[in-house]
């Protein structure tokens, strides 16, 4: 499938209609085989590989000029139904005797029960990687058919919610929250319909996990497991995503969420990568809230917390969100931003001097950073008070300012 996808791209670049059509026919036939494999193969690794390959095929087509030729409507619809089957635990690798996919018919044939009557997945730890691969496929489908994804996602929400609340394993519960967040990102503002039913569930789960950790610390008993930490940071991320996609609908929840996230950053970091991820996702969520609705956030109290919590500890996947927040506040010359000028420079120094974080930035965001530093240099030159501040900054930060000055002087290069 990978070779065929590469061949398809090459044929497309050469505008060879004959080979474009041939490759799309082969890919469509292979996709049908992969869908059958996920449903019927009891080997989890084989099923997950097939799910990942379906995702890659759809993503290849999404970037193509001839998407409609590469992906048939049947393939997209069957892939969506496949995601539902995985979330419901209705595939062979999840221990279910498959009776719903007929390869010879080229599609799904529901033979026993109506769709809504099929049992949900138990959500034990052994299912986590399969469900994770299905969620990635769901997102690929959403990006391919974003305008119609709201209807498809609506059918998946009860399944993801069920995993979030009822799954036996916290790792799978975390995937329920992650799947919801990924869907919200694809939907954008259309995710507003899920604020009222889902925010109380997410916040209650956050409170329950926080209370469990606090009780454990008081009593000297074991705190959150790694799986529960993963669930906690997934819930934080889902709430932050909703803040960025549905500004107006989430506004009534801002005070409560600010208390959650700021309070979490004030606590000691829990052991392990999962504990670090909790802190990182609190930073990401606060950045999303500030960027989406700065007037609803008390910047004087919140922005210093974000600044002192940098650099990121483990996860830089949403670093663009944090940088975009700083650029946004700088461009509007927010008074709090100017007041915290030294801490802002110091926070950027951590990012610019940490290769694994700098490399994760999108090229457009890197350009925004360069422009911001050029503006900062101009601001420093025009403000004697700012010059005094810069002179007291650490040598590392001074080198960054000097680098910005050099970039400003050598703009043609």
Secondary structure, DSSP 8 states (H G I E B T S, - for coil): -HHHHHHHHHHHHTT-HHHHHHHHHHHHHHHHHHHHHHHH---HHHHHHHHHHHHHHHHHHHT-TTHHHHS-HHHHHHHHHHHHHHHTT-SGGGT----SEEGGGTEE---SS-GGGS------GGGHHHHHHHHHHHHHHHHHTTTTHHHHHHHHHHHHHHHHHH-SSHHHHHHHHHHHHHHHHHHGGGGGGGHHHHHHHHHHHHHHHHHHHHHHHHHT-----HHHHHHHHHHHHHHHHHHHH-HHHHGGGHHHHHHHHHHHHHS---SHHHHHHHHHHHHHHHHHHHHH-GGGS-HHHHHHHHHHH-S-SS--TTHHHHHHHHHHHHHTT-HHHHHTHHHHHHHHHHHHT-HHHHTTS-HHHHHHHHHHHHHHHHHHHH-HHHHHHHHTS-HHHHHHHHHHHHHHHTTT-
